[in-house]
Every structure is written in structure tokens, then in C-alpha cells.
Amino acid sequence: MEAIIYLPGLGTRLFDQSLESFAYRLKKALDINDSNAANHYEVEFRKVNFGKDNRQESNIATIYTLNGGKRTDIYELFELEYGKNLVDKFENKNIIVRAFLLFAAIILKIPELLFQFIRALLPGGKKKKSTLSLKDVFQFTYAAGLLLMISIFGITLIVSLISYLPDLLTANNIPLPESVNRYILMFRDFINAKFVILFSTLIMLFMPNVKNFLGILATEYVCTIYYLNFGERRQDIIGKLEELAEYIAESRNIKKLDIYSVSFGSIIACDALFPQDGTTSQRLAGVGTLVTIGSPIDFINVYWPRYFSNRAKSNVRLRKWYNVYSMSDILSSNFRYDDKIGEAEYSISEDLLLPTNIPYNIVNTQHNYVLALLFLGGLRANQLYWDDEVYSASCLTNLVLKMKEDGMMK
């Protein structure tokens, strides 16, 4: 039996990336691509505790076959759920602090955003580790602009409450110095608080889904920046990953350990497998296959160009790295110097294993780019690797077929 550590992305509230969802889709991909039609695939779930004092918890999915009443276990999938720890610190703060943190995070990135936007406009400036086209850069700049507007709007809305202080005090017969009252009235006229409240009400009434999407995007944007810039929670998450790998080695008769990751989970996987000093634990060094789905590594190479630079050669003994990407998804990576479909041309560093690219394109956005831009289609495309229903088609079929072709899967 083989073990898989599953690292979901951060956008679990936007589309289902749970272990249960992933395991059902992987089971189906294995079943419909098995040359032996007599093999019937099933999956069962449970939870385990691991780590110091068994304080950590992991969901487990076991994929097995039934043939003539005989059960054969094929894979055990262990979920490393890190998203809650990463975003809770931000979500537990009050609305004022959250608005200011979002504002500060975007303001700090404005020079880089403008630089990349201007660079994308110049001819011959693309020989970099990036799959982002001019349209991709423009769409992310647009999205960052929306988030900046939301943060400014939130701060203004909160501060605008001050303008109602004279009315509140007058209603309770509390005198207010004339000079203070005059300044507050000037402030009220300046921000036009009634207009702000009207505008916010219209947003809530007519664009509830966009509001929810941008709210989640804002949370994950801030947490991602703190992780990339300051290593926020990085050691905690990688330490938890190491403990899970140790638990698997101690308690399971496992022939092979792989890591499957989605979106931001692939950043954590690469930080764990290819650290700055090139040295990782013996358990993680034994990982045989890395799978990344919708990985934003190219995106990070654009806006955090030094994040993966100068990484030493890792002691990890990877045999294969499979990278599933979509041309519609501006956050996914093709590890090429252009935005074309083809074989990978570079890895995280020069002496690391090249990914095996697996394109998965189900939507062509070339003919409706304006709509895709307005509704942030390039960011929402991270949801297009599978649908809401577990029986729907998914990118895992392409992955399974390629792994079978390479002899990495029976």
C-alpha cells in the first residue's frame, strides 16, 4: 500500500478541496482508467491523532479495490489541514484591524505591481520565470485595485461613524465643544458619509456573491503575503507536516510516500521539500512523487522574485514531479518562459527535478476576456480543476493516465 499526504489550497470556502472530495475524485479516476473492469473501487474515511500528546488531527481516506469479495488496499491519503491556523489569526481580528491590514498589505506591494505591469507592456521583457501574459498581469493588477478599494472603503465606512457623534450626543443632551463640532461636520462633508453607506448597501443588495468572493480573497491575500514576506506560520505548518510523515512511517507498512498538493498547498510542499539550506528531514526526503495542481509558483516568481532564489540542492529523492495547470488560471504555473502549452523549461532552482507538465483546459477565455476580467475569471479559474459534484470529470483523470504511462501507477 502507498501513502499520500494531501495538502489542500487556501480557497476551501470557494470550492470543495476537502480530503473527502479529493479522495472520491481520485477513486473515480483510478476506477474508470483501470484496465481490469472487474476491480471495483471504494473509499472509506476516519480520523487519527498524531504528534506530541496526540494533539494534531488528520483525516484519512483509504482507497481499496474489491474483486471477487477480496479487498485490496491501494492508497491511504492523509490530510494536512493548515488553512485554519493560517487564516484564523487574521479573521479573529476586529473589522477595523482587518481593513487596515489589507490596506497596508496592498500598499506595500504597489511598487512591485506597477513595475510588473509596466514591464509586461514593454517588448522583449519576458525572459523571466513566469507564465503570466500581459492579460494575466493586467487582471491581477485589476483584482489588487479592487481589494485596495475595499480596504479604503472599509476604513472610510468605519471612520464615517464619527460623523454621527454630534447627533448622538445632542439626542442625549450631552454638550459638545463648538470647535470639535465644527471639525466633525467638516469631516462629514468631506467623506459624504451618507453616500458611503448608500454605496455599501447597494453592494450588499446587488452583488452578494462578489462581496463574499472578494472578502475571502482579501483574507487569503493578506495571509499569503504574511507567509511569503515574514514566514508567518511557516515553521508551524512544516513542523506539522514532518510530524505527520513520522506518524505514517511509524504506524503504517508503507512502501512509498507521495505528496499531492493543490494551489497554495504546493508552496508549502516546496518549502518543505526544497528549503533554503537544501536539508529536509529523512522522512520527507523519502518522498517519491510530488503532485502540484494549480500551483502559483510562477506567480510568486513574478511578484516575489527572490522567494525561491538561491535554494540549495535538496536531499529529497524525488523520482517524479507532476504539475497540473490550466491556461485559464492565472495562478497556475507551466514552468516555461512563455504562456504556451509545452514541456517545463525550468524548476525552482537549476539543479532540481523538472516538473512533468499536464495541461487541463476546459474553458477558453480568449473570446470573452472582458467578462473574465470583470468577474475575476482568471482568479476563479483555480476552481476549474473539478466541479462541485464528486462524480463530475476532473483533472485527476489526466494525472492518473500520465502516471500510468510513466509506470508510476499500476
C-alpha beads as a LAMMPS data file, in Angstrom:
LAMMPS data file: protein, C-alpha beads

410 atoms
409 bonds

1 atom types
1 bond types

-500.0 500.0 xlo xhi
-500.0 500.0 ylo yhi
-500.0 500.0 zlo zhi

Masses

1 110.0

Atoms # bond

1 1 1 0.000 0.000 0.000
2 1 1 1.149 3.547 -0.770
3 1 1 0.629 6.655 1.352
4 1 1 -0.232 10.124 0.118
5 1 1 -0.063 13.319 2.160
6 1 1 -2.698 15.678 0.800
7 1 1 -2.206 19.455 1.090
8 1 1 -5.344 21.395 0.047
9 1 1 -5.286 25.028 -1.043
10 1 1 -6.457 28.001 0.951
11 1 1 -9.651 28.540 -1.058
12 1 1 -11.610 25.750 0.613
13 1 1 -14.564 28.092 1.154
14 1 1 -14.741 28.923 -2.544
15 1 1 -14.749 25.347 -3.800
16 1 1 -14.524 21.952 -2.154
17 1 1 -10.915 20.858 -1.660
18 1 1 -11.560 18.622 1.340
19 1 1 -9.917 15.225 1.610
20 1 1 -13.305 13.584 1.153
21 1 1 -13.882 15.455 -2.092
22 1 1 -10.368 14.754 -3.377
23 1 1 -10.423 11.075 -2.411
24 1 1 -13.739 10.428 -4.179
25 1 1 -12.406 12.039 -7.345
26 1 1 -9.137 10.119 -7.195
27 1 1 -11.061 6.882 -6.619
28 1 1 -13.183 7.574 -9.685
29 1 1 -10.123 8.457 -11.813
30 1 1 -8.481 5.180 -10.789
31 1 1 -11.660 3.175 -11.403
32 1 1 -12.521 4.453 -14.879
33 1 1 -8.914 4.057 -16.045
34 1 1 -8.318 0.539 -14.685
35 1 1 -7.809 -1.975 -17.492
36 1 1 -9.343 -4.658 -15.262
37 1 1 -13.080 -3.874 -15.270
38 1 1 -13.637 -6.466 -12.524
39 1 1 -11.896 -4.220 -9.987
40 1 1 -14.472 -2.228 -8.044
41 1 1 -13.011 0.787 -6.228
42 1 1 -14.297 2.062 -2.892
43 1 1 -13.149 4.592 -0.291
44 1 1 -13.612 4.824 3.473
45 1 1 -12.802 7.613 5.916
46 1 1 -11.657 8.009 9.506
47 1 1 -9.655 10.358 11.737
48 1 1 -6.396 9.842 13.615
49 1 1 -4.433 11.844 16.163
50 1 1 -0.682 12.231 15.957
51 1 1 2.217 14.347 17.120
52 1 1 3.156 15.464 20.615
53 1 1 0.476 14.372 23.082
54 1 1 -1.673 13.390 20.054
55 1 1 -2.839 16.983 19.755
56 1 1 -2.750 17.027 15.952
57 1 1 -5.570 15.531 13.914
58 1 1 -5.668 14.212 10.358
59 1 1 -8.475 12.925 8.182
60 1 1 -7.614 9.657 6.440
61 1 1 -9.113 8.150 3.294
62 1 1 -8.364 4.564 2.294
63 1 1 -8.917 3.694 -1.365
64 1 1 -9.302 -0.042 -1.953
65 1 1 -10.498 -2.497 -4.578
66 1 1 -12.999 -5.319 -4.316
67 1 1 -12.623 -8.208 -6.720
68 1 1 -14.492 -11.440 -6.100
69 1 1 -15.093 -10.450 -2.487
70 1 1 -11.378 -9.864 -1.857
71 1 1 -10.340 -6.455 -0.576
72 1 1 -7.003 -4.923 -1.545
73 1 1 -5.940 -1.574 -0.043
74 1 1 -4.298 0.639 -2.679
75 1 1 -3.761 4.097 -1.168
76 1 1 -4.032 5.791 2.192
77 1 1 -4.467 9.550 1.968
78 1 1 -3.599 11.720 4.985
79 1 1 -4.841 15.313 5.017
80 1 1 -2.687 18.098 6.435
81 1 1 -5.240 20.776 7.279
82 1 1 -3.302 24.018 7.768
83 1 1 -5.660 26.684 6.410
84 1 1 -7.494 27.310 9.677
85 1 1 -4.267 28.046 11.544
86 1 1 -3.099 30.345 8.770
87 1 1 -6.225 32.494 8.404
88 1 1 -7.645 32.403 11.937
89 1 1 -5.134 34.936 13.202
90 1 1 -6.451 37.428 10.635
91 1 1 -10.149 36.523 10.844
92 1 1 -10.167 36.744 14.645
93 1 1 -9.151 40.398 14.489
94 1 1 -11.856 43.062 14.554
95 1 1 -13.062 44.664 11.340
96 1 1 -11.019 47.844 11.849
97 1 1 -7.716 45.970 12.168
98 1 1 -8.595 43.734 9.209
99 1 1 -9.316 46.726 6.978
100 1 1 -6.027 48.387 7.924
101 1 1 -4.037 45.145 7.464
102 1 1 -5.485 44.654 3.985
103 1 1 -4.757 48.281 3.111
104 1 1 -1.153 48.022 4.362
105 1 1 -0.552 44.693 2.582
106 1 1 -1.619 46.101 -0.790
107 1 1 0.149 49.439 -0.360
108 1 1 3.429 47.590 0.310
109 1 1 3.034 45.656 -2.965
110 1 1 2.046 48.629 -5.146
111 1 1 5.645 49.324 -6.359
112 1 1 6.018 45.687 -7.440
113 1 1 2.541 45.652 -9.019
114 1 1 3.300 48.779 -11.058
115 1 1 6.764 47.550 -12.015
116 1 1 5.439 44.219 -13.315
117 1 1 2.581 45.931 -15.139
118 1 1 4.948 48.345 -16.936
119 1 1 7.430 45.529 -17.610
120 1 1 4.681 43.429 -19.203
121 1 1 3.890 46.335 -21.554
122 1 1 7.482 46.558 -22.809
123 1 1 8.516 44.308 -25.729
124 1 1 11.204 41.710 -25.107
125 1 1 10.942 41.805 -21.326
126 1 1 9.517 38.330 -20.763
127 1 1 12.631 36.158 -20.450
128 1 1 11.854 35.502 -16.821
129 1 1 10.498 32.590 -14.824
130 1 1 6.886 33.480 -15.438
131 1 1 3.898 32.191 -17.370
132 1 1 1.970 35.435 -16.845
133 1 1 0.955 37.221 -20.028
134 1 1 0.077 40.921 -20.237
135 1 1 -3.595 39.975 -19.802
136 1 1 -2.776 37.962 -16.671
137 1 1 -0.740 40.790 -15.145
138 1 1 -3.497 43.267 -16.000
139 1 1 -6.147 41.048 -14.393
140 1 1 -4.218 40.645 -11.152
141 1 1 -3.491 44.387 -11.057
142 1 1 -7.218 44.958 -11.503
143 1 1 -8.014 42.497 -8.691
144 1 1 -5.471 44.156 -6.398
145 1 1 -7.065 47.504 -7.214
146 1 1 -10.471 46.147 -6.187
147 1 1 -9.041 44.890 -2.898
148 1 1 -7.413 48.268 -2.303
149 1 1 -10.767 49.971 -2.896
150 1 1 -12.433 47.553 -0.470
151 1 1 -9.850 48.309 2.224
152 1 1 -10.192 52.082 1.717
153 1 1 -13.965 51.768 1.641
154 1 1 -13.947 49.710 4.848
155 1 1 -11.733 52.207 6.650
156 1 1 -13.866 55.124 5.420
157 1 1 -17.082 53.397 6.432
158 1 1 -15.766 52.758 9.934
159 1 1 -14.385 56.237 10.384
160 1 1 -17.588 57.780 8.964
161 1 1 -19.403 56.678 12.104
162 1 1 -17.600 59.536 13.855
163 1 1 -19.649 61.995 11.777
164 1 1 -22.788 60.913 13.612
165 1 1 -21.302 61.703 17.015
166 1 1 -22.916 65.219 17.253
167 1 1 -26.402 63.801 16.556
168 1 1 -25.885 61.064 19.148
169 1 1 -24.685 63.488 21.821
170 1 1 -27.430 66.036 21.064
171 1 1 -30.107 63.351 21.369
172 1 1 -28.762 62.558 24.848
173 1 1 -28.404 66.221 25.871
174 1 1 -24.623 65.985 26.052
175 1 1 -22.895 69.249 25.047
176 1 1 -20.044 69.176 22.549
177 1 1 -17.479 71.992 22.205
178 1 1 -18.252 74.190 19.198
179 1 1 -14.766 73.807 17.705
180 1 1 -14.955 69.993 17.894
181 1 1 -18.457 70.012 16.431
182 1 1 -17.293 72.204 13.537
183 1 1 -14.424 69.856 12.651
184 1 1 -16.691 66.826 12.773
185 1 1 -19.181 68.490 10.437
186 1 1 -16.340 69.354 8.058
187 1 1 -15.241 65.735 8.169
188 1 1 -18.810 64.597 7.444
189 1 1 -18.987 66.824 4.381
190 1 1 -15.592 65.632 3.200
191 1 1 -16.304 61.904 3.253
192 1 1 -20.008 62.261 2.425
193 1 1 -20.884 59.528 4.889
194 1 1 -24.437 59.117 3.624
195 1 1 -23.127 58.326 0.165
196 1 1 -20.694 55.786 1.625
197 1 1 -23.463 53.983 3.494
198 1 1 -25.725 54.061 0.422
199 1 1 -22.971 52.618 -1.742
200 1 1 -22.237 49.824 0.746
201 1 1 -25.939 48.936 0.919
202 1 1 -26.144 48.678 -2.867
203 1 1 -23.133 46.367 -2.917
204 1 1 -24.699 44.079 -0.317
205 1 1 -28.041 44.023 -2.157
206 1 1 -26.949 43.567 -5.755
207 1 1 -23.553 41.857 -5.573
208 1 1 -23.648 39.466 -2.593
209 1 1 -21.590 36.757 -4.303
210 1 1 -18.904 39.165 -5.460
211 1 1 -18.754 40.628 -1.947
212 1 1 -18.270 37.164 -0.441
213 1 1 -15.662 36.197 -3.040
214 1 1 -13.663 39.390 -2.556
215 1 1 -13.938 39.078 1.230
216 1 1 -12.448 35.586 1.153
217 1 1 -9.859 36.702 -1.401
218 1 1 -8.865 39.593 0.867
219 1 1 -8.358 37.255 3.834
220 1 1 -6.244 34.827 1.854
221 1 1 -4.303 37.637 0.159
222 1 1 -3.249 39.108 3.499
223 1 1 -2.340 35.697 4.970
224 1 1 -0.385 34.744 1.832
225 1 1 1.607 37.989 1.959
226 1 1 2.425 37.459 5.623
227 1 1 3.517 33.878 4.899
228 1 1 5.701 34.875 1.915
229 1 1 7.121 38.084 3.375
230 1 1 7.597 37.181 7.015
231 1 1 7.301 33.373 7.180
232 1 1 4.071 33.688 9.197
233 1 1 3.163 30.166 10.465
234 1 1 5.640 28.561 8.040
235 1 1 7.640 26.691 10.657
236 1 1 4.479 25.566 12.439
237 1 1 2.957 24.170 9.251
238 1 1 6.117 22.437 8.045
239 1 1 6.675 21.038 11.544
240 1 1 3.170 19.582 11.463
241 1 1 3.920 18.074 8.047
242 1 1 7.079 16.466 9.442
243 1 1 5.135 15.001 12.369
244 1 1 2.519 13.560 10.014
245 1 1 5.236 11.942 7.856
246 1 1 6.793 10.480 11.015
247 1 1 3.429 9.098 12.164
248 1 1 2.930 7.416 8.786
249 1 1 6.405 5.835 8.907
250 1 1 5.944 4.566 12.476
251 1 1 2.387 3.245 12.284
252 1 1 1.923 2.066 8.706
253 1 1 3.513 -0.589 6.498
254 1 1 4.034 1.855 3.656
255 1 1 6.085 1.110 0.555
256 1 1 6.036 4.631 -0.839
257 1 1 5.187 8.146 0.356
258 1 1 3.955 10.844 -2.049
259 1 1 2.690 14.413 -1.634
260 1 1 -0.314 15.706 -3.573
261 1 1 -0.931 19.445 -3.253
262 1 1 -3.446 21.996 -4.542
263 1 1 -2.779 25.702 -5.134
264 1 1 -1.174 27.257 -2.013
265 1 1 -0.571 23.750 -0.651
266 1 1 2.104 23.356 -3.337
267 1 1 4.024 26.313 -1.875
268 1 1 4.078 24.577 1.493
269 1 1 5.157 21.321 -0.158
270 1 1 8.030 23.057 -1.982
271 1 1 9.110 24.930 1.149
272 1 1 9.248 21.610 2.997
273 1 1 10.947 19.574 0.242
274 1 1 13.265 22.297 -1.119
275 1 1 14.212 24.533 1.852
276 1 1 16.737 27.350 1.654
277 1 1 19.590 25.265 3.039
278 1 1 18.649 22.185 0.988
279 1 1 18.275 19.957 4.041
280 1 1 14.993 18.336 4.948
281 1 1 14.107 15.582 7.398
282 1 1 14.748 11.946 6.490
283 1 1 11.016 11.200 6.367
284 1 1 10.273 13.971 3.863
285 1 1 13.499 13.260 1.970
286 1 1 11.990 9.861 1.143
287 1 1 9.025 11.345 -0.752
288 1 1 8.936 9.684 -4.181
289 1 1 6.376 11.726 -6.137
290 1 1 5.217 15.314 -5.863
291 1 1 1.946 16.385 -7.488
292 1 1 1.070 20.082 -7.760
293 1 1 -2.340 21.224 -9.042
294 1 1 -2.883 24.894 -9.900
295 1 1 0.435 25.791 -8.306
296 1 1 1.134 29.575 -8.072
297 1 1 4.938 29.217 -8.171
298 1 1 5.266 31.174 -11.442
299 1 1 3.001 33.844 -9.990
300 1 1 5.250 34.102 -6.937
301 1 1 8.314 34.316 -9.208
302 1 1 6.772 37.478 -10.688
303 1 1 5.651 39.335 -7.565
304 1 1 8.137 37.805 -5.077
305 1 1 11.100 37.255 -7.443
306 1 1 13.546 36.378 -4.671
307 1 1 11.342 33.924 -2.789
308 1 1 12.681 30.778 -4.483
309 1 1 16.095 32.169 -5.445
310 1 1 19.355 30.708 -4.123
311 1 1 17.787 27.480 -2.861
312 1 1 20.451 24.852 -2.321
313 1 1 20.236 21.406 -3.889
314 1 1 17.823 19.371 -1.814
315 1 1 18.495 15.936 -0.346
316 1 1 14.974 14.853 -1.349
317 1 1 14.993 11.762 -3.594
318 1 1 12.065 12.665 -5.851
319 1 1 11.520 10.400 -8.838
320 1 1 8.771 12.461 -10.460
321 1 1 7.094 15.840 -10.131
322 1 1 3.734 16.131 -11.904
323 1 1 2.360 19.630 -12.423
324 1 1 -1.303 20.061 -13.457
325 1 1 -2.121 23.528 -14.782
326 1 1 -4.748 25.433 -16.768
327 1 1 -4.156 28.261 -19.226
328 1 1 -7.333 29.928 -17.887
329 1 1 -5.933 30.044 -14.355
330 1 1 -3.552 32.976 -13.874
331 1 1 -2.375 31.467 -10.579
332 1 1 -1.260 28.153 -12.106
333 1 1 2.277 27.543 -13.393
334 1 1 3.627 25.920 -16.542
335 1 1 7.308 26.438 -15.617
336 1 1 8.040 27.906 -19.035
337 1 1 9.401 31.209 -20.324
338 1 1 6.160 31.785 -22.245
339 1 1 2.455 31.234 -21.690
340 1 1 2.223 28.303 -24.115
341 1 1 1.372 24.652 -23.572
342 1 1 4.509 22.504 -23.579
343 1 1 7.190 20.826 -21.513
344 1 1 8.613 22.580 -18.450
345 1 1 11.786 24.597 -19.071
346 1 1 12.881 25.307 -15.512
347 1 1 12.311 24.216 -11.926
348 1 1 12.544 26.032 -8.603
349 1 1 16.328 26.063 -8.982
350 1 1 18.717 24.930 -11.700
351 1 1 19.694 21.609 -10.153
352 1 1 16.202 20.450 -9.134
353 1 1 13.959 17.973 -10.937
354 1 1 11.951 19.443 -13.819
355 1 1 8.170 19.113 -13.415
356 1 1 6.220 16.993 -15.884
357 1 1 3.520 19.320 -17.172
358 1 1 -0.073 18.089 -17.507
359 1 1 -2.366 20.716 -19.086
360 1 1 -6.045 20.670 -18.149
361 1 1 -8.090 23.175 -20.140
362 1 1 -11.880 23.049 -20.176
363 1 1 -12.637 26.758 -20.706
364 1 1 -11.418 29.048 -23.485
365 1 1 -11.440 32.626 -22.191
366 1 1 -9.803 34.198 -25.266
367 1 1 -13.144 35.240 -26.752
368 1 1 -14.715 36.607 -23.554
369 1 1 -11.748 38.249 -21.884
370 1 1 -13.659 41.391 -20.844
371 1 1 -16.223 39.331 -18.909
372 1 1 -13.476 37.154 -17.444
373 1 1 -11.666 40.304 -16.321
374 1 1 -14.697 41.992 -14.766
375 1 1 -15.698 38.882 -12.830
376 1 1 -12.100 37.877 -11.965
377 1 1 -12.291 34.744 -14.103
378 1 1 -8.526 34.222 -14.032
379 1 1 -8.631 34.002 -10.242
380 1 1 -11.822 31.953 -10.147
381 1 1 -10.277 29.522 -12.639
382 1 1 -8.469 27.919 -9.720
383 1 1 -11.871 26.253 -9.148
384 1 1 -11.997 24.631 -12.585
385 1 1 -9.877 21.572 -11.864
386 1 1 -13.046 19.816 -10.688
387 1 1 -16.704 20.673 -10.235
388 1 1 -18.860 20.705 -7.103
389 1 1 -20.237 17.221 -7.692
390 1 1 -17.869 14.384 -6.785
391 1 1 -18.932 12.339 -9.800
392 1 1 -18.001 15.111 -12.258
393 1 1 -14.966 14.965 -14.541
394 1 1 -11.722 16.272 -13.047
395 1 1 -8.060 16.866 -13.765
396 1 1 -7.229 13.702 -11.821
397 1 1 -8.116 11.593 -14.873
398 1 1 -5.344 13.327 -16.840
399 1 1 -2.986 12.828 -13.895
400 1 1 -3.756 9.123 -13.473
401 1 1 -3.343 8.421 -17.200
402 1 1 0.036 10.186 -17.294
403 1 1 1.283 8.400 -14.177
404 1 1 0.222 5.053 -15.657
405 1 1 2.030 5.923 -18.876
406 1 1 5.219 6.662 -16.886
407 1 1 4.940 3.469 -14.857
408 1 1 4.405 5.417 -11.618
409 1 1 0.982 3.904 -11.058
410 1 1 -0.349 0.402 -11.749

Bonds

1 1 1 2
2 1 2 3
3 1 3 4
4 1 4 5
5 1 5 6
6 1 6 7
7 1 7 8
8 1 8 9
9 1 9 10
10 1 10 11
11 1 11 12
12 1 12 13
13 1 13 14
14 1 14 15
15 1 15 16
16 1 16 17
17 1 17 18
18 1 18 19
19 1 19 20
20 1 20 21
21 1 21 22
22 1 22 23
23 1 23 24
24 1 24 25
25 1 25 26
26 1 26 27
27 1 27 28
28 1 28 29
29 1 29 30
30 1 30 31
31 1 31 32
32 1 32 33
33 1 33 34
34 1 34 35
35 1 35 36
36 1 36 37
37 1 37 38
38 1 38 39
39 1 39 40
40 1 40 41
41 1 41 42
42 1 42 43
43 1 43 44
44 1 44 45
45 1 45 46
46 1 46 47
47 1 47 48
48 1 48 49
49 1 49 50
50 1 50 51
51 1 51 52
52 1 52 53
53 1 53 54
54 1 54 55
55 1 55 56
56 1 56 57
57 1 57 58
58 1 58 59
59 1 59 60
60 1 60 61
61 1 61 62
62 1 62 63
63 1 63 64
64 1 64 65
65 1 65 66
66 1 66 67
67 1 67 68
68 1 68 69
69 1 69 70
70 1 70 71
71 1 71 72
72 1 72 73
73 1 73 74
74 1 74 75
75 1 75 76
76 1 76 77
77 1 77 78
78 1 78 79
79 1 79 80
80 1 80 81
81 1 81 82
82 1 82 83
83 1 83 84
84 1 84 85
85 1 85 86
86 1 86 87
87 1 87 88
88 1 88 89
89 1 89 90
90 1 90 91
91 1 91 92
92 1 92 93
93 1 93 94
94 1 94 95
95 1 95 96
96 1 96 97
97 1 97 98
98 1 98 99
99 1 99 100
100 1 100 101
101 1 101 102
102 1 102 103
103 1 103 104
104 1 104 105
105 1 105 106
106 1 106 107
107 1 107 108
108 1 108 109
109 1 109 110
110 1 110 111
111 1 111 112
112 1 112 113
113 1 113 114
114 1 114 115
115 1 115 116
116 1 116 117
117 1 117 118
118 1 118 119
119 1 119 120
120 1 120 121
121 1 121 122
122 1 122 123
123 1 123 124
124 1 124 125
125 1 125 126
126 1 126 127
127 1 127 128
128 1 128 129
129 1 129 130
130 1 130 131
131 1 131 132
132 1 132 133
133 1 133 134
134 1 134 135
135 1 135 136
136 1 136 137
137 1 137 138
138 1 138 139
139 1 139 140
140 1 140 141
141 1 141 142
142 1 142 143
143 1 143 144
144 1 144 145
145 1 145 146
146 1 146 147
147 1 147 148
148 1 148 149
149 1 149 150
150 1 150 151
151 1 151 152
152 1 152 153
153 1 153 154
154 1 154 155
155 1 155 156
156 1 156 157
157 1 157 158
158 1 158 159
159 1 159 160
160 1 160 161
161 1 161 162
162 1 162 163
163 1 163 164
164 1 164 165
165 1 165 166
166 1 166 167
167 1 167 168
168 1 168 169
169 1 169 170
170 1 170 171
171 1 171 172
172 1 172 173
173 1 173 174
174 1 174 175
175 1 175 176
176 1 176 177
177 1 177 178
178 1 178 179
179 1 179 180
180 1 180 181
181 1 181 182
182 1 182 183
183 1 183 184
184 1 184 185
185 1 185 186
186 1 186 187
187 1 187 188
188 1 188 189
189 1 189 190
190 1 190 191
191 1 191 192
192 1 192 193
193 1 193 194
194 1 194 195
195 1 195 196
196 1 196 197
197 1 197 198
198 1 198 199
199 1 199 200
200 1 200 201
201 1 201 202
202 1 202 203
203 1 203 204
204 1 204 205
205 1 205 206
206 1 206 207
207 1 207 208
208 1 208 209
209 1 209 210
210 1 210 211
211 1 211 212
212 1 212 213
213 1 213 214
214 1 214 215
215 1 215 216
216 1 216 217
217 1 217 218
218 1 218 219
219 1 219 220
220 1 220 221
221 1 221 222
222 1 222 223
223 1 223 224
224 1 224 225
225 1 225 226
226 1 226 227
227 1 227 228
228 1 228 229
229 1 229 230
230 1 230 231
231 1 231 232
232 1 232 233
233 1 233 234
234 1 234 235
235 1 235 236
236 1 236 237
237 1 237 238
238 1 238 239
239 1 239 240
240 1 240 241
241 1 241 242
242 1 242 243
243 1 243 244
244 1 244 245
245 1 245 246
246 1 246 247
247 1 247 248
248 1 248 249
249 1 249 250
250 1 250 251
251 1 251 252
252 1 252 253
253 1 253 254
254 1 254 255
255 1 255 256
256 1 256 257
257 1 257 258
258 1 258 259
259 1 259 260
260 1 260 261
261 1 261 262
262 1 262 263
263 1 263 264
264 1 264 265
265 1 265 266
266 1 266 267
267 1 267 268
268 1 268 269
269 1 269 270
270 1 270 271
271 1 271 272
272 1 272 273
273 1 273 274
274 1 274 275
275 1 275 276
276 1 276 277
277 1 277 278
278 1 278 279
279 1 279 280
280 1 280 281
281 1 281 282
282 1 282 283
283 1 283 284
284 1 284 285
285 1 285 286
286 1 286 287
287 1 287 288
288 1 288 289
289 1 289 290
290 1 290 291
291 1 291 292
292 1 292 293
293 1 293 294
294 1 294 295
295 1 295 296
296 1 296 297
297 1 297 298
298 1 298 299
299 1 299 300
300 1 300 301
301 1 301 302
302 1 302 303
303 1 303 304
304 1 304 305
305 1 305 306
306 1 306 307
307 1 307 308
308 1 308 309
309 1 309 310
310 1 310 311
311 1 311 312
312 1 312 313
313 1 313 314
314 1 314 315
315 1 315 316
316 1 316 317
317 1 317 318
318 1 318 319
319 1 319 320
320 1 320 321
321 1 321 322
322 1 322 323
323 1 323 324
324 1 324 325
325 1 325 326
326 1 326 327
327 1 327 328
328 1 328 329
329 1 329 330
330 1 330 331
331 1 331 332
332 1 332 333
333 1 333 334
334 1 334 335
335 1 335 336
336 1 336 337
337 1 337 338
338 1 338 339
339 1 339 340
340 1 340 341
341 1 341 342
342 1 342 343
343 1 343 344
344 1 344 345
345 1 345 346
346 1 346 347
347 1 347 348
348 1 348 349
349 1 349 350
350 1 350 351
351 1 351 352
352 1 352 353
353 1 353 354
354 1 354 355
355 1 355 356
356 1 356 357
357 1 357 358
358 1 358 359
359 1 359 360
360 1 360 361
361 1 361 362
362 1 362 363
363 1 363 364
364 1 364 365
365 1 365 366
366 1 366 367
367 1 367 368
368 1 368 369
369 1 369 370
370 1 370 371
371 1 371 372
372 1 372 373
373 1 373 374
374 1 374 375
375 1 375 376
376 1 376 377
377 1 377 378
378 1 378 379
379 1 379 380
380 1 380 381
381 1 381 382
382 1 382 383
383 1 383 384
384 1 384 385
385 1 385 386
386 1 386 387
387 1 387 388
388 1 388 389
389 1 389 390
390 1 390 391
391 1 391 392
392 1 392 393
393 1 393 394
394 1 394 395
395 1 395 396
396 1 396 397
397 1 397 398
398 1 398 399
399 1 399 400
400 1 400 401
401 1 401 402
402 1 402 403
403 1 403 404
404 1 404 405
405 1 405 406
406 1 406 407
407 1 407 408
408 1 408 409
409 1 409 410
